[in-house]
Amino acid sequence: MKSPGLAGAFYGLAALVLVSALAVNPWVGRFYRAQSVNYEDVMAGYFQWSLGTVALLACCGWWLARKRTEGWTNLCVLVATISLVVLADRMALAWVGLPYWIVDERIHYRHRPGVTRTWLTGNPSTASDLGFGDKLIRINRYGHHDDDFPMVKPAGEFRGLMIGDSIVMGHGVTKDEAFAGRLEGLLHAYGSGHASYQMINTGVQGYATSQELHILEESLVFDPDFIVVGFAINDVTRPFRGDRGITTAPHLMIRDLAGIVHASPLWRYALNETGFGRLVQVRRQDAFRRTGESWTLEVQQLSRADRDDPDFRTGWNIVLADLERMYTLARQRGIPIVLVVFPETHQLYGAGRQQPQRILAEHARVQGVDCLDLTGHVEEWLQWDLDALVARAGRPQPDRSLYSSLYQLLANFYFMDPLHLTPEGHERVAAVLAHYLADQGLVKIDREALTAHGHEIRERGVAGSGRVLNVIVPSQGEALLDQGAALHALGRYRTAVRVYERGLVQFPQVSIQTRLHRGIGDAQADRGRDAEAQMAYDRAIGLAQRLADDAADNAADDAVRHYLGLLYLSAGRLEEAVASFGRDGGAGLYTQLGADLLSSGRLRAAANAYRTALTVDATDRVARINLGWTLYVLGELDRAIAEYQRVLVVGPHIVAQCNLALAQLARGDVAAARAEYLSAIARFGADQVRRSGAVDDLRALAARGVEADAARKILRAYW
């Protein structure tokens, strides 16, 4: 007997599946799904499965409309049920997507060949916060974050092999922004002697040295001419132990591969490659995250620890044995190999925090392998950037107590977090490697052009880029205050205010709130926002008076009274400042306070301190000269000139006369400035004028672009 009703049901199901196919596919999905590139492969898979299911359901309906046997009816229902279950699985997979890695029994995981993803799926915990979520991860057919290239090296090609973890791979950057891609570009631009250059980026996020050793073994098929092993010190704190199911990258295992590496092949496939399995993995993440948290030891502890420290001895033994095997592999094949050590930002400018670098360098020396420790290079970049920022902004040299916070701020230009490099950081690393290859005679390169390129990217550093510093607000009150002070010292007043305002929400303690309001007042004052500055100062003074009322002893009372005096100075309430400092308030005290405030970048407050010193003692030439310099930095050139002239009325003074000439030049009065410089040279001698700092000040003025031609002409004429 025919079954027209059942046949109609099959046709109806086929129509519904066809509608879903028209909605769930890579061409339509991009209009309604964010980050659709991450799901194009699974949506294409669903589209193909759904078309197949439509054809199957339609055939079943057609068959049932013509056949009368119960057996055929049951068979069609069974086939349709299985097809719809499989299609539901494909729908689930189209929703959750596939990770860009696959399971590997020996090294736990590797990149999924031939896929494209965004970094939002590569590391969602940081990508959205740091703004690189839309950048693409493109994995080639070999599983590399790289472009495609032939396995057999073409004649005349120079190949480099980059081995490492997320730093080498280029966490948060595109394949062309990673240092492997940058180095390839530099060699194409400035190299000679080879028909082409191919830098092979085999880095994989989260890999440790044992996994990298395996990648090196299998990548020798590409016939590299040199090998770079990139090393991050967390390889020691999170060693790869395949026999115990522990990986260096618990965050990767947690998110996508949790608990399936050591399962049977069928179960692995079910959990990692099917829609229902991927849904199960999402539900299992929290349990594995709690387990994964115990796998990580503090990198800060490692930074100061010896190789035999009980907490890290096992990690060091694993890592150094792996490195030794890598060196041996390269040596057996006659391939030059270099170890490149990447620092974490907390290690910068701290010799006591660089113990891992010393251990690695000594091990490489014993093995006869070059070691490029990038720590010193990064420190040089930051110091140059700091000097350039200060010079271009016409700021006073910051107080040494702020340098740690300043370096950490500037490091955010090259590091997107304590370990991973920004595109600018990768560009600098590529330049270092290009120089290394040239120095080793591995490539012929136009050194003059490469050096010019280095100067160009240095000029495009923090000072030249115009890029806003990536400010990560600290979680501790003192660190936040230091960061605000560092931003102020760089002239980033608006950002400093934002940091201080964040602190007002985070830290309710009266002592910290007082300093935060003072910081806001100083920043607003130097921005020229006098009304906002006075409001902040008034709040700070009110809180400081509360602290004075609560002072438990004379020492505490003296400290609060001293701080109140500073607040009155900042607010321009000079009589109250003098009253607050009382018997201790001699002219020398205010001159010293002015110098301290000036070195911390608090220009208006420094000017008020110098004015108070002159109120106490109008003959204090040091205070008047320093007041003139503070006004010059503030751009109040007429007032600065007037102060210097008052000093010179009393008698000759080399600093006052040179600063007067500088202020006149900055105002555009070139003839008067030239006359003052000539007079100073005639009176004191050219060498003495140079030692007074006049030449450095002229160069700084030229660097800022203020009367630059005139400044350079004066420098050429007299020095």
Summary of the structure (lengths in Angstrom):
residues: 719
radius of gyration: 33.6
end to end distance: 111.0
largest distance: 123.5
contacts: 2415
relative contact order: 0.05
helix: 67%
strand: 8%
